[in-house]
Structure formats: structure tokens, C-alpha cells
Amino acid sequence: MTDTTRPTAAGPLPWRADEGPGRILELITTGRARTRTSIAQLTGLSRSTVGQRLDALFAAGLVKESDKSVPSRGRPSRALQLNHAAGLIISVDIGEERTRVAITDLNAGILAERVERLAVGEGPDVLLDKITTTVRGMIGHADLGDKPVAGIGFGLPAPVDYEAGRVLGWSIMSGWDDYDIRGHLRRTWQVPILIDNDVNLLTLAEHRRFWHDRSHLLYIKAGTGVGSGMVVGGRVNRGAQGAAGDIGHAHLSGFGDPQCRCGNRGCLESLVGGWALARDLRDRHQNNGHDARDVVDQVKGGDSAAVAALRTAGRILGEAVAYATSLLNPDIIVLGGRLSTVGDHLMAGVREVIYQRSLPLATRQLQIVPTKYKSRAGIAGAAYLVRDHVLHPSTLDTTLASGDSPFAAL
């Protein structure tokens, strides 16, 4: 068998990469193993080796024994679980007009939260400094200053180069293109800083919280803008440069070529985005709507024109999602975003067209469902992004082998 140990600054790891504490913690965190016996069965490790790996995790404060027992053929075993209180995660979900900031535990449980009118139009220097001030105030007010920080997760309403942690290309975030967000934040926070597109974080939250047993998931966000995220083989697929999932700016023929706010014509977003629906309703019916929130309010108010527009948008969106279904063959499609929150108007059209346009093999076991999140999905996704990074088996094994703490003190 090939040796898969990885060198560290002090030499090779004392265990194989697929047999280290990181792998054990991954099994526990995902719920695949809850006892020492089940860990041994899944990994093929001896009970004594499993015990040694667990000792390292106990010493790092990452695992604890639950009060609950798991039945077995012999004596009941106490269940093992991630110690979600071992560290804090700073989660930030930046929107066009509002920014949600939260301090969470390792299970994305919210310990403190604020929604502030911090708009992207303020520019990166001003907005990031305000977020830093907000976070410091939250930590102090919640008396969390003695807790170590695992990292910071940021969600941005823009295309993001994930590796570089920078906004690249056209977006609503004017002035942010290629700005060193990570470098700015590291003036204050000496912790891992993970930055991603907001829809990727919604996708991650949905998958980790509700569909972790599904390997292929497609998430569609229909709000003021339109986007998508993909889980392929259990991992978020960002593409080569982080541009995967930009379904909103794919051209869809046959519906006219209205001007899109990106500068092109005929983009899906220019047909079904909340701002586009508000534009059409405003032009035809002389109302004052501007975005998805206004369209939703009109639908809730019983406006028949808004209801008809949303149903039509569902069928147009379904055309694009049908292409994606044939290409990706997901297990499940999740429809989220503000436009999906008012009845089944949008969902009905999406479902209708997908089942008409896609091959039976692709839809035979396909589920098309609304998001289970009412709010805070972006915050949860940012927390899971950080957790997945710092507790990734290779990262964690290297940290533990070096004798360092997996998290940083404030």
C-alpha cells in the first residue's frame, strides 16, 4: 500500500493521511461514526489506534462524549460528537443594502448576531472597518473574548476568486474589484479568512445542514439577482476560476434581449431577476417597485399582474435549470431566494419545464424542493466554509502533529 504520509515543518506526519485524527473527526462530524467501534469498523484501525487518535482530539478539545448512549451488542457506548463550543467562527453575509454579522459555534449555531445597514456602495475600506468594529463590539457584549477563533467566513454578492479571496470582474460591488479583502482583515484578525460568492455559501449551508447524504445538489437563488451553486461529489464546485454557477448571466434565447445590468443583453437575470420583474411591472402598471422585495410585497398583496409575472418567470427560469439538470444530473434541486418565498408560483413553473425538457433518466429520482432556510443561510454557509477548512483532515493532522492549537486566541 502506498505511503500517504505528508511532511510537516518538523518531518512526516506520524500517521497515514487517511488514518489520522482528522479522518476520525470527519467521520464523527458527518455522523457516519458515533462510537469507537463504528470508527474501527469504517477505518479498519485497531481499537487501540482509534483510542490514540481520539486522545489527540480530546486533548485539542475538538471531541467530547455525549450524555447519550448508543446501543450495541455488548455494553452501550457513549456517543462521540464534535465539541461545537471549542471555537468561535465570525460569519459575515454582505448584501447590497444590509450586512448580517454573526458569531457562531462550530455547528453554525448563532451566539450573537446583528443586521446592520452597511451597504457595499460604501467601498471596501469603510465597510470592512465598520464590520471589524461591529464584530469587536459583539464579542465584548456577548462576553466571548476568552474563546479561541477558528476563522472568518465572508459571503459577497459578486464573482469571487476563491483562492485569492478577491472580487474579480463586473459586479454590483463597484470599487471592490481585485481589492485585497483578506489583507485588510488580517490587520486585525490573525486567523484563516475564507471568502466566497454568496450563492456558494447558500449552497453549502443547504447541503451541510439538510442534504449531507446527497452527493450532487444544485441550488438556484432567485432574488433581486439570479445565481446558482453546485455540490458535485459532496463538495462545492467553484470551477477553474470561481465562476461556476453564474447562471444569471447566461444568455437565454427566445424571450427577447432586454438590457441586463451587467451590460449584456438577454441574460437570464434580465428576464427573471427581481429587479427585472419590478422593471416590467413598473413600466406596464405604473407602480414604484425596484427589486425582489417589492415584487414579493405585490404578490402578497394579491396583485394579479405580479402573480402572473412570477409564474411566467418560473417557466423561463425552468428553461435554464433544465439545461443545468441535463448537464449536471443532480440528486436534488433546491430553489431559494426571495422570489421563492411566496407560494408555489415560481416553483410550479420551474418544475413544469424541467420535467418537460430533461431526459427521464435525469429526472427519475430527482427531487425539486424549496429551501428549508427561512433566513440566516448565508451566515450558516460562511460558518461551514470555515469549519470545513480548519477541520479538513490534512489541515488538522498537520496542526495537531506540530503541537499547535487548531484555533487562535483573540
Secondary structure, DSSP 4 states (H G I P E B T S, - for coil): ------EETTEE-SS-TTSSHHHHHHHHHTTS--SHHHHHHHH---HHHHHHHHHHHHHTT-EEEEEEEE--SSSPEEEEEE-TTS-EEEEEEE-SS-EEEEEE-TT--EEEEEEE---GGG-HHHHHHHHHHHHHHHHHHTT-TTS-EEEEEEEESS-EETTTTEE-SS-S-TT-BT--HHHHHTTT--S-EEEEEHHHHHHHHHHHHH-TT-SEEEEEEESSSEEEEEEETTEE---SSS-TT-GGGSB-TTS--PBPTTS-BSBHHHHHSHHHHHHHHHHHH-----SHHHHHHHHHTT-HHHHHHHHHHHHHHHHHHHHHHHHH--SEEEEESGGGSSTTHHHHHHHHHHHHHS-HHHHSS-EEEE-S-SS-HHHHHHHHHHHHHHT-HHHHHHHHHHT--SSB--
